[in-house]
Amino acid sequence: MLKSREGQAVSQVTFPIRVNDEWQKVDSDALFKGKTVVLFALPGA
């Protein structure tokens, strides 16, 4: 079982996203700053 990381900041990353058929880069601060984020993962096949 992994250790809880409650209260830690989300790592600074840049996500490529599609907006109106064009690629744009959005950083994690623009998406998550000042918000509560829940992150979970499932094992891959």
Biotite code that builds the C-alpha atoms (Angstrom):
import biotite.structure as struc

atoms = struc.array([
    struc.Atom([0.000, 0.000, 0.000], chain_id="A", res_id=1, res_name="MET", atom_name="CA", element="C"),
    struc.Atom([1.323, 3.438, -0.897], chain_id="A", res_id=2, res_name="LEU", atom_name="CA", element="C"),
    struc.Atom([1.742, 6.190, 1.651], chain_id="A", res_id=3, res_name="LYS", atom_name="CA", element="C"),
    struc.Atom([-0.862, 8.987, 1.641], chain_id="A", res_id=4, res_name="SER", atom_name="CA", element="C"),
    struc.Atom([0.451, 12.263, 0.252], chain_id="A", res_id=5, res_name="ARG", atom_name="CA", element="C"),
    struc.Atom([-2.463, 14.354, 1.438], chain_id="A", res_id=6, res_name="GLU", atom_name="CA", element="C"),
    struc.Atom([-1.792, 18.090, 1.455], chain_id="A", res_id=7, res_name="GLY", atom_name="CA", element="C"),
    struc.Atom([1.126, 17.995, -1.009], chain_id="A", res_id=8, res_name="GLN", atom_name="CA", element="C"),
    struc.Atom([1.194, 20.120, -4.143], chain_id="A", res_id=9, res_name="ALA", atom_name="CA", element="C"),
    struc.Atom([0.705, 18.640, -7.615], chain_id="A", res_id=10, res_name="VAL", atom_name="CA", element="C"),
    struc.Atom([3.999, 18.450, -9.548], chain_id="A", res_id=11, res_name="SER", atom_name="CA", element="C"),
    struc.Atom([4.633, 21.171, -12.127], chain_id="A", res_id=12, res_name="GLN", atom_name="CA", element="C"),
    struc.Atom([4.018, 19.636, -15.570], chain_id="A", res_id=13, res_name="VAL", atom_name="CA", element="C"),
    struc.Atom([2.764, 20.783, -18.983], chain_id="A", res_id=14, res_name="THR", atom_name="CA", element="C"),
    struc.Atom([-0.130, 18.983, -20.692], chain_id="A", res_id=15, res_name="PHE", atom_name="CA", element="C"),
    struc.Atom([-0.694, 19.095, -24.463], chain_id="A", res_id=16, res_name="PRO", atom_name="CA", element="C"),
    struc.Atom([-4.439, 19.511, -25.096], chain_id="A", res_id=17, res_name="ILE", atom_name="CA", element="C"),
    struc.Atom([-6.634, 19.907, -28.189], chain_id="A", res_id=18, res_name="ARG", atom_name="CA", element="C"),
    struc.Atom([-8.733, 23.087, -28.425], chain_id="A", res_id=19, res_name="VAL", atom_name="CA", element="C"),
    struc.Atom([-10.726, 23.712, -31.615], chain_id="A", res_id=20, res_name="ASN", atom_name="CA", element="C"),
    struc.Atom([-8.509, 21.382, -33.692], chain_id="A", res_id=21, res_name="ASP", atom_name="CA", element="C"),
    struc.Atom([-5.295, 23.054, -32.461], chain_id="A", res_id=22, res_name="GLU", atom_name="CA", element="C"),
    struc.Atom([-2.724, 21.802, -29.947], chain_id="A", res_id=23, res_name="TRP", atom_name="CA", element="C"),
    struc.Atom([-2.103, 24.043, -26.933], chain_id="A", res_id=24, res_name="GLN", atom_name="CA", element="C"),
    struc.Atom([0.112, 23.616, -23.882], chain_id="A", res_id=25, res_name="LYS", atom_name="CA", element="C"),
    struc.Atom([-1.473, 24.082, -20.443], chain_id="A", res_id=26, res_name="VAL", atom_name="CA", element="C"),
    struc.Atom([0.556, 23.853, -17.238], chain_id="A", res_id=27, res_name="ASP", atom_name="CA", element="C"),
    struc.Atom([-0.622, 22.148, -14.078], chain_id="A", res_id=28, res_name="SER", atom_name="CA", element="C"),
    struc.Atom([-0.967, 25.446, -12.173], chain_id="A", res_id=29, res_name="ASP", atom_name="CA", element="C"),
    struc.Atom([-3.570, 26.647, -14.686], chain_id="A", res_id=30, res_name="ALA", atom_name="CA", element="C"),
    struc.Atom([-5.582, 23.465, -14.114], chain_id="A", res_id=31, res_name="LEU", atom_name="CA", element="C"),
    struc.Atom([-5.126, 22.726, -10.406], chain_id="A", res_id=32, res_name="PHE", atom_name="CA", element="C"),
    struc.Atom([-3.997, 25.828, -8.476], chain_id="A", res_id=33, res_name="LYS", atom_name="CA", element="C"),
    struc.Atom([-6.364, 26.659, -5.625], chain_id="A", res_id=34, res_name="GLY", atom_name="CA", element="C"),
    struc.Atom([-8.390, 23.471, -6.148], chain_id="A", res_id=35, res_name="LYS", atom_name="CA", element="C"),
    struc.Atom([-8.678, 20.160, -4.356], chain_id="A", res_id=36, res_name="THR", atom_name="CA", element="C"),
    struc.Atom([-7.350, 17.345, -6.548], chain_id="A", res_id=37, res_name="VAL", atom_name="CA", element="C"),
    struc.Atom([-7.844, 13.614, -6.081], chain_id="A", res_id=38, res_name="VAL", atom_name="CA", element="C"),
    struc.Atom([-5.426, 11.420, -7.998], chain_id="A", res_id=39, res_name="LEU", atom_name="CA", element="C"),
    struc.Atom([-5.776, 7.668, -8.305], chain_id="A", res_id=40, res_name="PHE", atom_name="CA", element="C"),
    struc.Atom([-4.299, 5.044, -10.581], chain_id="A", res_id=41, res_name="ALA", atom_name="CA", element="C"),
    struc.Atom([-5.127, 1.528, -11.655], chain_id="A", res_id=42, res_name="LEU", atom_name="CA", element="C"),
    struc.Atom([-2.545, -1.091, -12.574], chain_id="A", res_id=43, res_name="PRO", atom_name="CA", element="C"),
    struc.Atom([-2.049, -1.600, -16.295], chain_id="A", res_id=44, res_name="GLY", atom_name="CA", element="C"),
    struc.Atom([-2.299, -4.889, -18.094], chain_id="A", res_id=45, res_name="ALA", atom_name="CA", element="C"),
])
